[in-house]
């Protein structure tokens, strides 16, 4: 097959990937109740941080230090938590399971390449979880700190950027899961990646609230583009910085394709199908 | 993976799986410590079968806890104090809570899987063993990440608090009471499956709530929530009271902490036994791995 015909096949592959994502979202709609139960943790986090910021504010002016009011900090947290809590579970992603159980051998026979199938399924279910988390989070924020002035343009930019984040993040999560070909359990690696996103990405605090030395490190690393930048867009009054952030997120995803492709190619050599 | 028979076979059990009252307290303690040691050894050997994976997970958990600590250190870089709590208090809180949780799930690695075992009718395998069901269920597995929590707690406390020998003893005491309360809470929440059917989700949310509330300074919470933290969700006894002991030690507080731990454990055993009477076998043929 020539390179040009391979390239011509990409739109068709992407259409199939989108179709898988749509089917995943449709099937997830049957489990809205279960997903709502899972948002209890989000509610707890938002409540805890409201109490923490209120307690802090009794001794020191939080807005003077962070540049954001308590209400903005909580709405920021709604968005960061919605992004990270929508990520796949740390214990055994589907890829981990497929590799360990050997089901990967059967999935390779599907009429869509395995990575594209997983991309559609994983991003589809993540979008669904993100939407539920965001709706519940916004309702909780309305109750605990009241409304803030949101710019429709900034909100749209934040959501659009987040969709790109999901794809870029998936590239790295998928690569980590592919390490199951060589290590017994990738839980530790997934946990580390998630915690790096949490701390260096600015999940609990916006980078303005970090010490200068830590904020400087975070700004130079890619993690903040996956968490801080979309969330900051969400609470700010104008969508400035959207273009740069989107470019960086795309770059993070494209760079991640190299380890993904390498690990996948080498990993497939370890797959042996025996029928039955 | 079963404990060696000479140590465990000497305990008489009645039809309900409870121990014979004829056993002397001293020998009972020896038997039980042998039982726990045998399981711990077997679990550790099992984990060491996959050394790289085990080491990676322990290390990852230490880093995970360390990152939370970095978050708090970053917080205290900008804000000096929260409700009278400073940097040292938060370090102590995290060290105690992480080590307590780690110890609880290192020894009782099945703690947060009980609900699933109950609802799937997988208790049968434990019912025939010559010891009460609950310790077997709890100890027959080890969380491979949990030693990372213990190491983080001990190292973090030693490096950042610079404790005196007396504070080390208090730290050890706090870890023991904290892990007992974690185990007791886990048993009660997971035992809900005996009454509610599939209570895995509810138990998971309750556990998450306990861990969440344990890792923030208790004084920031007020009203009904604060009351809940000293009753339904005993985070106050895992986190707040130990930190208060470090701030201002009194024998009364220490006795109260141990009293609460003993009470919680007794309650947990009672709840589990009451639930066990409702257990229906799934008639599953299982092997222990």
Interface residues (C-beta under 8 A of the other chain):
Chain A: X34 X37 X38 X40 X41 X44 X45 X47 X48 X51 X52 X54 X55 X56 X58 X59 X60 X62 X65 X66 X183 X184 X185 X187 X188 X189 X191 X192 X195 X196 X198 X199 X204 X205 X209 X210 X211 X214
Chain B: X50 X52 X53 X56 X57 X59 X60 X61 X63 X64 X67 X70 X71 X74 X75 X77 X78 X79 X80 X81 X82 X83 X144 X145 X201 X205 X208 X209 X212 X213 X216 X217 X219 X220 X221 X222 X225
